Amino acid sequence: MACYGVFLNHISTRNIRGDVFGGVTAAVVALPMALAFGVASGAGAAAGLWGAVIIGLMASLFGGTPTLISEPTGPMTVVFTAVILSFTSQIPDRGTALAMAFTVVVLAGVFQILFGFFRLGRYITMMPYTVISGFMSGIGVILVILQLAPFLGQDSPSGGVIGTLSNLPELAAGIQLHELGLAVITLLILWFTPEQLKRFCPPQLLALVIGTVLSLTVFGDVGLRRIGAFTAEFPTFQAPTFSLDQIRLMVVNGAVLGMLGCIDALLTSVVADSLTRTEHDSNKELIGQGLGNVMSGLFGGLPGAGATMGTVVNIQAGGRSALSGIVRALILMLVILLAAPLASRIPLAVLAGIALKVGFDIIDWSFLKRAHHLSIKAACITYGVIALTVLVDLIWAVFIGVFVANVLTIERMTALQSKGVKTITTTDDDVELPEQEQVLLDQASGRLLLFQLTGPMIFGVAKTISREHNAIDDCEAVLFDLSEVSHLGVTASLALENAIKEAIEVGRAVYLVVLSGSTRNRLEKLKLLDLLPDHHVSEDREEILRRAVGELPVLQEV
């Protein structure tokens, strides 16, 4: 039995055992990650846990990827941390600042719903990989830097990334060896857990349990910093809080957070598709993600998106429908309500080690090691986006990265398409024409110029059209051949119009070969065909060549 609907995700009871096992396994993986991200963000452990429950439940119910597991992720946490820091640095009342930060989460969800409603899902991930790699790697670097202070056993300095980097000497001088030892043990467990053991227990949970047990036994009397007590009750509703002074910043941050969540979720959906050999619904997934973030923000939870680790674990454990995500959310909720006192004893150093490892994993090491071999320009874009993401601003990093990458792409496309603009006077030129057309062109003895365009003609080709036309010297007629043009852009159309008008003004006879379709429609809308006699326009190149050669004055005198 399966439940399909316009609004609901694919929820099936045909694979209950696999979905339940997948949900349980995903919940086990989610617990330490949610705790780590909650503490790392500054919103608290409870915010991370309830964010994992709410987003996971809503996205599983209303999303468009049956096996996707949604929860707070490293990239979303980094951006949300920056949002909290920006508000707490300007607003004295921390409660108000946090309320505004959670309102940004709601706005992010609203943007995601709008993206899905207007069916923009397939366009979200149409971004150069160099930019995506640089952006995600930059976020990974930020997460690593932000965990340096708690990793060394100290409170994070103000000022975010720059503040941490500028305070490195003080942090190094004040290292707490016991907490550093726990953090290092956590990293060693995460990196060196045998594959056989990973099948039965996720390394994150193993590190969390071992680190906590060590802190209560071996390090029990050294005053380690811990999560601290937090309420195990259901989260309370938090009405959105706006400030006229901060409204612009809130909307911009909401849009950035929403866009990042879309990219994060849809990329993970592609991973899920490849593992299950299915196809997700991008627009429906965005609506589900948006509903999850709206509800999470309204109840004081962290923002989230599709999590690759949780999704892969779910699928490998047998999850095949959204039932697994629902089971995961319910189990995680029970753990929060029943085991909150135990969670309060977890050392912050252990969570810092877990978050630090997540940061390392987010960095796209595979591509970074090969980028300079593939292309120096690609490497410069990637490393530039990393630097801008870490040191300047997330928004400017993406904007500048996409702009530069697109300019370089247009430059390459223009260079390739410019080869499709040729001026031909005789068959001695580098051109292939049918034998009869070659004979006709040779008969013109250079008096007829064949101006040939092939392939898609975008705006970058307009300069080539103008340059080739300006190079025309002695000829009495010009034949513009558009029979092999698959797309004629507006700018290229206007460049062609100028070339035709200039040829007419200097007394040259102008002929045109164009097939029915989008190219001819574009010329008709420009009223370009009105400039030429009807018998000078044809779909048959040989016919128009014969007519052009026959109308040449020199040949008529012979």
C-alpha positions in Angstrom: 0.0 0.0 0.0 1.3 3.4 -0.9 0.1 6.9 -0.3 0.5 9.4 -3.1 -1.0 12.8 -3.3 -0.6 16.3 -4.7 0.7 17.5 -1.4 2.1 14.4 0.3 5.4 12.7 -0.3 5.6 9.0 -1.4 4.7 7.2 1.9 4.6 3.4 1.5 3.8 0.5 3.8 5.3 -2.1 1.4 8.7 -1.9 2.9 7.9 -1.3 6.6 10.9 -3.3 8.0 13.4 -1.5 5.7 11.9 1.9 6.3 11.8 1.5 10.1 15.4 0.2 10.2 16.5 3.1 7.9 14.7 5.6 10.1 16.2 4.2 13.3 19.7 4.3 11.8 19.3 7.8 10.5 18.0 8.9 14.0 21.2 7.5 15.6 23.4 9.4 13.1 21.3 12.6 13.5 21.5 12.9 17.3 25.2 13.8 17.7 25.2 16.0 14.6 22.1 17.9 15.8 23.7 18.5 19.2 27.0 19.6 17.7 25.3 22.0 15.2 23.0 23.5 17.9 25.9 24.2 20.2 28.1 25.5 17.3 25.5 27.9 16.1 25.1 29.6 19.5 21.3 28.8 19.6 21.8 25.9 21.9 21.6 22.1 21.8 17.8 22.1 22.0 17.5 24.3 18.9 19.6 21.7 17.0 17.6 18.7 18.2 14.2 20.2 17.6 15.3 21.5 14.2 16.3 18.0 13.3 12.8 16.7 14.3 10.7 19.4 12.8 12.5 19.8 9.5 12.9 16.0 9.1 9.2 15.4 9.7 7.8 18.2 7.5 10.2 17.5 4.6 9.4 13.7 4.8 5.6 14.4 4.7 5.5 17.1 2.0 8.8 16.8 0.1 9.5 15.3 -3.3 12.3 12.8 -2.5 11.1 9.7 -0.7 14.4 8.7 0.9 15.8 12.2 1.7 16.7 12.8 5.3 16.5 16.5 6.2 18.1 18.1 9.3 20.4 20.9 10.3 23.5 20.7 8.0 27.0 22.2 8.2 26.4 24.8 5.5 23.1 25.9 6.9 24.6 26.1 10.4 27.5 28.2 9.3 25.1 30.8 7.6 22.7 30.7 10.6 25.7 31.3 13.0 26.6 34.4 11.0 23.0 35.6 11.2 23.0 35.2 15.0 26.3 37.0 15.3 25.2 39.9 13.2 22.1 40.4 15.3 23.7 39.8 18.7 26.4 42.3 17.9 23.9 45.0 17.2 21.0 44.2 19.6 21.8 44.3 23.4 18.9 42.0 24.2 20.0 38.4 23.3 16.4 37.1 23.4 15.3 39.6 20.8 18.3 39.0 18.7 17.7 35.2 18.7 14.0 35.8 17.9 14.9 37.8 14.9 17.4 35.1 13.8 14.7 32.5 14.0 12.4 34.8 12.0 15.1 34.7 9.3 14.7 30.9 9.3 11.0 31.4 8.6 11.8 33.8 5.8 14.2 31.3 4.3 11.4 28.7 4.3 9.0 31.2 2.7 11.5 31.8 -0.1 11.9 28.1 -0.6 8.2 27.6 -0.9 8.0 30.4 -3.5 10.9 28.8 -5.4 9.0 25.6 -5.5 5.6 27.2 -6.3 7.0 29.0 -9.3 8.7 25.8 -10.4 12.3 27.1 -10.2 13.6 23.8 -8.8 15.5 22.7 -12.0 17.3 26.1 -12.2 18.5 26.2 -8.6 21.5 23.9 -9.1 22.4 25.4 -12.6 25.5 26.9 -11.2 29.1 26.3 -12.3 30.7 23.5 -10.3 33.7 25.7 -9.6 31.5 28.1 -7.7 29.6 25.4 -5.8 32.8 23.6 -4.9 34.4 26.9 -3.8 31.3 28.0 -1.8 30.9 24.7 0.0 34.6 24.4 0.7 34.6 27.9 2.1 31.8 27.0 4.4 33.7 24.0 5.5 36.7 26.2 6.3 34.5 28.6 8.2 33.1 25.7 10.3 36.6 24.5 11.1 37.8 27.9 12.1 34.7 28.5 14.3 35.4 25.3 16.2 39.1 26.1 17.0 38.2 27.8 20.2 36.0 25.1 21.8 38.4 22.5 20.4 41.1 24.1 22.5 38.8 24.3 25.5 37.8 28.0 25.4 34.9 30.2 24.6 34.6 31.4 21.0 35.8 35.1 20.7 33.5 37.6 19.2 33.8 38.6 15.6 33.2 35.2 14.0 35.9 34.0 11.6 38.0 37.2 11.6 37.7 37.4 15.4 38.9 33.8 15.8 41.8 34.2 13.5 42.9 37.5 15.1 42.8 35.8 18.6 44.7 32.7 17.6 47.8 33.7 19.8 45.6 34.1 22.9 43.7 30.9 22.1 47.0 29.0 21.7 48.3 30.4 25.0 45.2 29.4 26.9 44.8 25.8 25.8 43.0 23.6 28.2 44.8 20.3 27.9 42.0 18.1 29.2 39.4 19.5 26.7 42.0 19.4 23.9 42.6 15.8 24.8 38.9 14.9 24.6 38.5 16.7 21.3 41.5 14.9 19.8 40.2 11.5 21.0 36.9 12.4 19.3 38.6 13.1 16.0 40.7 9.9 16.2 37.5 7.9 16.7 35.8 9.6 13.8 38.7 9.1 11.5 39.9 5.6 12.5 36.8 3.6 13.4 37.1 0.3 11.5 34.7 -0.3 8.7 33.3 -3.4 10.3 32.3 -1.4 13.4 30.8 1.4 11.3 28.2 -1.1 10.1 26.8 -1.5 13.6 27.5 2.0 15.1 28.0 5.3 13.4 31.4 6.9 14.4 29.7 10.1 15.5 27.6 8.3 18.1 30.5 6.1 19.2 32.7 9.3 19.6 29.8 11.0 21.6 29.4 8.0 23.9 33.1 7.3 24.5 33.9 11.0 24.9 31.1 11.5 27.4 32.1 8.4 29.4 35.7 9.4 29.5 34.7 12.9 30.7 32.7 11.4 33.6 35.3 8.9 34.6 38.9 9.8 33.7 38.3 13.6 33.5 35.5 13.7 36.1 37.1 16.2 38.5 38.7 18.8 36.1 35.7 21.0 35.5 35.1 20.3 31.8 32.6 22.6 30.0 29.4 20.7 29.1 26.2 21.4 27.2 24.3 22.1 30.4 20.7 21.4 31.4 18.1 22.2 28.8 14.3 21.6 28.8 13.0 18.4 27.5 9.5 19.9 26.8 8.0 20.4 23.5 9.2 23.7 21.9 6.9 26.7 22.3 5.6 28.8 19.5 7.7 31.9 18.8 6.0 34.7 16.9 8.1 36.2 14.1 10.0 39.3 15.3 10.8 42.1 12.9 12.8 45.3 13.3 12.4 48.1 10.8 16.1 48.9 11.2 17.0 45.4 10.3 14.3 44.4 7.9 16.5 44.6 4.8 19.2 42.5 6.4 16.6 40.0 7.5 15.2 39.6 4.0 18.6 39.3 2.4 19.8 36.7 5.0 16.5 34.8 4.5 17.0 34.7 0.8 20.6 33.5 1.1 19.7 30.9 3.7 16.8 29.7 1.6 18.9 29.5 -1.6 21.6 27.6 0.2 19.0 25.2 1.6 17.6 24.6 -1.9 21.1 23.9 -3.3 22.0 21.6 -0.4 18.7 19.7 -0.6 18.5 19.3 -4.3 22.2 18.1 -4.6 21.4 15.5 -1.9 18.3 14.5 -3.8 20.4 13.8 -6.8 22.6 11.5 -4.7 19.4 9.7 -3.4 18.2 9.3 -7.0 21.5 7.7 -8.0 21.4 5.2 -5.1 17.7 4.3 -5.5 17.5 4.7 -9.3 14.4 6.9 -8.9 13.7 10.5 -9.8 12.8 13.2 -7.3 10.3 16.1 -7.8 12.5 19.2 -7.4 9.7 21.7 -7.0 7.8 19.6 -4.5 11.0 19.0 -2.6 11.5 22.8 -2.3 8.0 23.3 -0.9 8.6 20.5 1.6 11.9 22.0 2.7 10.3 25.4 2.9 7.5 24.2 5.2 10.1 22.4 7.4 12.1 25.6 7.8 9.1 27.8 8.4 7.9 25.4 11.2 11.4 25.1 12.6 11.8 28.8 12.8 8.4 29.3 14.4 9.4 26.8 17.2 13.0 27.9 17.8 14.7 25.3 15.7 17.8 25.5 13.5 17.4 25.7 9.7 18.1 22.6 7.8 18.2 20.9 4.4 18.7 17.5 2.9 21.7 15.8 4.6 23.9 13.6 2.5 25.1 11.5 5.4 21.7 10.8 6.9 20.2 10.1 3.4 22.9 7.6 2.4 22.7 5.8 5.8 18.9 5.7 5.5 19.1 4.1 2.0 21.8 1.7 2.9 19.8 0.5 5.9 16.8 -0.2 3.8 14.8 3.0 3.7 12.8 3.4 0.4 9.9 5.7 1.2 9.2 8.8 3.2 8.0 6.5 6.0 11.7 6.2 7.0 12.0 9.9 7.5 8.8 10.0 9.6 10.1 7.2 11.8 13.4 8.9 12.2 11.7 12.2 13.4 9.5 10.4 15.9 12.3 8.4 17.4 14.5 11.5 17.7 11.7 13.3 19.4 11.3 10.5 22.0 15.1 10.5 22.6 14.9 14.3 23.2 12.0 14.0 25.6 13.4 11.0 27.5 17.1 11.5 27.5 17.7 15.3 27.9 19.2 14.9 31.3 21.9 12.5 29.9 22.6 14.9 27.0 23.3 17.7 29.3 26.4 15.9 30.5 28.0 15.8 27.0 31.3 17.8 26.9 31.5 20.7 24.5 35.0 19.6 23.4 33.5 16.3 22.0 30.9 18.3 20.1 33.6 20.6 18.8 35.5 17.6 17.5 32.4 16.3 15.7 31.7 19.7 14.2 35.3 20.1 13.2 35.3 16.7 11.3 32.1 17.8 9.5 33.9 21.0 8.4 36.7 18.9 7.0 34.3 16.7 5.2 32.4 19.6 3.6 35.6 20.8 2.0 35.8 19.4 -1.6 39.2 17.9 -1.3 38.8 15.7 -4.4 38.2 18.7 -6.7 40.6 21.1 -5.0 43.5 18.6 -5.6 42.7 18.4 -9.3 41.3 21.9 -10.1 44.7 23.4 -11.2 45.3 20.4 -13.5 41.9 20.8 -15.2 42.1 24.6 -15.8 44.0 27.5 -14.2 40.9 29.7 -14.7 38.7 27.1 -12.9 41.2 26.8 -10.1 41.3 30.6 -9.7 37.5 30.8 -9.5 37.3 28.0 -7.0 40.0 29.4 -4.7 38.7 32.9 -5.1 35.2 31.9 -4.1 36.7 30.1 -1.0 38.6 33.3 0.0 35.6 35.5 -0.5 33.4 33.1 1.4 35.7 32.9 4.4 37.0 36.4 4.6 34.4 38.7 3.0 30.8 37.6 2.6 28.8 34.6 1.4 26.6 36.6 -0.9 29.4 38.4 -2.6 31.3 35.1 -3.0 28.5 33.5 -4.9 27.7 36.6 -6.9 31.2 37.3 -8.0 32.0 33.6 -8.6 28.9 33.1 -10.8 29.6 36.4 -12.7 33.2 35.6 -13.5 32.4 31.9 -14.4 29.6 33.0 -16.7 31.8 35.7 -18.4 34.5 33.1 -19.0 31.9 30.6 -20.3 30.5 33.3 -22.7 34.0 34.1 -23.9 34.6 30.4 -24.7 31.2 30.0 -26.4 31.7 33.2 -28.4 35.1 32.0 -29.6 33.6 28.7 -30.7 30.5 30.2 -32.3 32.6 32.9 -34.1 34.0 30.1 -36.2 30.5 29.7 -37.5 30.7 33.1 -39.2 32.3 32.9 -42.6 32.6 35.2 -45.6 33.1 33.2 -48.8 33.8 34.5 -52.3 35.1 31.4 -54.2 35.2 27.7 -53.5 39.0 28.1 -52.9 38.0 29.3 -49.4 37.8 26.8 -46.6 34.2 25.8 -47.1 32.2 22.7 -48.1 29.4 23.3 -50.6 27.5 21.0 -52.9 29.1 20.7 -56.3 26.4 22.7 -58.1 26.6 25.6 -55.6 30.4 25.6 -55.9 30.1 26.0 -59.7 27.6 28.9 -59.3 29.8 30.7 -56.7 32.9 30.3 -59.0 30.9 31.8 -61.9 30.5 35.0 -59.9 34.3 35.6 -60.0 34.4 37.1 -56.6 31.5 39.6 -57.3 29.1 37.7 -55.0 30.0 37.2 -51.3 28.5 34.3 -49.4 28.1 35.4 -45.7 27.5 32.2 -43.9 26.3 31.7 -40.3 26.0 28.3 -38.6 25.0 27.1 -35.1 23.6 29.2 -32.3 24.3 32.9 -32.6 24.3 34.6 -29.1 25.2 38.2 -28.3 28.9 37.5 -28.1 28.9 36.7 -31.9 27.6 40.2 -32.8 31.1 41.7 -32.8 32.3 38.9 -35.1 29.4 39.6 -37.5 30.2 43.3 -37.6 33.9 42.7 -38.0 33.5 40.2 -40.9 31.0 42.5 -42.6 33.3 45.5 -42.3 36.1 43.6 -44.0 34.0 43.3 -47.2 35.7 45.3 -50.0 34.7 44.8 -53.6 31.6 42.8 -54.3 28.3 43.7 -55.9 26.0 41.3 -54.0 25.9 39.6 -50.6 24.1 36.4 -49.8 23.4 36.0 -46.1 23.0 32.3 -45.4 21.1 31.5 -42.1 19.9 28.0 -43.1 22.1 26.4 -40.5 21.5 28.8 -37.6 19.8 27.0 -34.7 19.3 30.1 -32.6 19.5 33.8 -33.4 19.8 36.0 -30.3 18.5 39.6 -30.2 22.0 41.2 -30.2 23.1 39.0 -33.1 19.9 39.8 -35.0 20.5 43.5 -34.7 24.1 43.1 -35.8 22.8 41.2 -38.9 20.3 43.9 -39.5 23.0 46.6 -39.5 25.1 44.5 -41.9 22.1 44.2 -44.3 21.2 47.9 -44.1 24.8 49.0 -44.7 25.1 46.6 -47.7 21.9 48.1 -49.2 23.1 51.7 -48.5 26.2 51.2 -50.5 24.3 49.8 -53.4 24.9 46.0 -53.0 22.2 43.6 -53.9 21.2 41.6 -50.7 19.9 38.0 -50.7 18.8 35.9 -47.7 18.5 32.2 -47.1 16.5 31.4 -44.0 14.3 28.4 -43.0 10.9 28.5 -41.5 11.1 28.5 -37.7 12.4 30.5 -34.8 15.1 32.3 -36.8 12.7 33.5 -39.5 10.2 34.5 -36.8 12.8 36.6 -35.1 13.7 38.4 -38.5 10.0 38.9 -39.2 9.4 40.5 -35.8 12.4 42.8 -36.5 10.7 43.6 -39.9 14.1 42.8 -41.4 12.5 40.9 -44.3 10.6 44.0 -45.3 13.9 45.5 -46.4 14.4 42.9 -49.2 12.3 42.0 -52.3 10.4 38.8 -51.9 12.4 37.0 -54.6 15.6 37.8 -52.7 14.5 35.6 -49.7 14.4 31.8 -50.0 14.7 28.6 -48.1 16.8 27.0 -50.9 20.4 28.1 -51.1 21.0 26.8 -54.6 18.0 28.6 -55.9 18.9 31.9 -54.4 22.6 31.5 -55.6 21.4 30.9 -59.1 19.2 34.0 -58.9 21.9 36.2 -57.4 24.5 35.1 -60.0 22.0 35.7 -62.8 21.3 39.2 -61.6 24.9 40.3 -61.4 25.4 43.2 -63.9 28.8 41.9 -65.1 27.4 38.5 -66.1 24.5 40.1 -67.9 26.9 42.0 -70.2 28.7 38.8 -71.3 
